[in-house]
């Protein structure tokens, strides 16, 4: 959803060419992945899921790694597709 938001806002504002809005640089992709992980952790804390998982013995570091997994893999796939 973050990438779609960047694309829509970038196209409406005329910020950059379409290719630059779709294929981020490495630092921008890392920022988007960290932002997605932070939003996931924020939502888990808001709903009390992180406390529930902590009661089951899951540490906050493991939760952050699980939250980072999908966005990092997604950014890597998009980055590889952009290099083709």
C-alpha positions as CSV (number, residue, x, y, z in Angstrom):
1,X,0.0,0.0,0.0
2,X,2.9,2.3,0.7
3,X,4.3,1.9,-2.8
4,X,0.9,2.5,-4.4
5,X,0.5,5.7,-2.3
6,X,3.9,6.9,-3.5
7,X,3.0,6.1,-7.1
8,X,-0.3,7.9,-7.0
9,X,1.0,11.0,-5.2
10,X,4.1,11.1,-7.4
11,X,2.0,11.0,-10.5
12,X,-0.5,13.6,-9.3
13,X,2.3,16.0,-8.3
14,X,4.5,15.2,-11.3
15,X,7.3,14.5,-8.9
16,X,9.4,12.1,-11.2
17,X,9.1,9.9,-14.2
18,X,7.0,6.7,-13.9
19,X,10.1,4.4,-13.8
20,X,11.6,6.3,-10.9
21,X,8.3,6.1,-9.0
22,X,8.0,2.3,-9.5
23,X,11.7,1.2,-9.0
24,X,13.1,2.9,-5.9
25,X,16.8,3.3,-5.1
26,X,18.3,1.0,-2.5
27,X,18.0,3.6,0.4
28,X,14.4,4.5,-0.6
29,X,13.5,0.8,-0.7
30,X,15.1,0.2,2.7
31,X,13.2,3.2,4.1
32,X,9.9,1.8,2.7
33,X,10.7,-1.6,4.2
34,X,11.5,-0.1,7.6
35,X,8.3,2.0,7.5
36,X,6.2,-1.1,6.7
37,X,7.8,-3.0,9.6
38,X,7.2,-0.1,11.9
39,X,3.6,0.2,10.9
40,X,3.2,-3.6,11.4
41,X,4.7,-3.3,14.9
42,X,2.6,-0.3,15.7
43,X,-0.6,-2.1,14.8
44,X,0.5,-5.2,16.7
45,X,1.0,-3.1,19.8
46,X,-2.2,-1.2,19.3
47,X,-4.2,-4.5,19.2
48,X,-2.3,-6.0,22.1
49,X,-0.9,-8.8,19.8
50,X,2.7,-8.1,20.8
51,X,1.8,-8.5,24.5
52,X,0.0,-11.8,23.7
53,X,3.0,-13.1,21.8
54,X,5.3,-12.0,24.6
55,X,3.3,-14.0,27.0
56,X,3.9,-17.0,24.7
57,X,7.7,-16.4,24.8
58,X,8.1,-14.5,21.5
59,X,10.6,-11.7,21.9
60,X,10.1,-8.2,20.3
61,X,13.2,-8.8,18.2
62,X,11.7,-11.8,16.6
63,X,8.5,-9.8,15.9
64,X,10.5,-7.1,14.2
65,X,12.3,-9.7,12.0
66,X,9.0,-11.3,11.0
67,X,7.6,-7.8,10.2
68,X,10.7,-7.0,8.1
69,X,10.6,-10.2,6.1
70,X,7.8,-9.5,3.5
71,X,8.7,-5.9,2.7
72,X,12.4,-6.7,2.3
73,X,11.6,-9.7,0.0
74,X,9.2,-7.5,-1.9
75,X,11.6,-4.7,-2.4
76,X,14.3,-7.2,-3.5
77,X,12.0,-8.7,-6.1
78,X,11.0,-5.3,-7.4
79,X,14.6,-4.2,-7.5
80,X,15.6,-7.3,-9.5
81,X,12.7,-6.7,-11.9
82,X,13.9,-3.1,-12.3
83,X,17.3,-4.3,-13.3
84,X,16.1,-6.5,-16.2
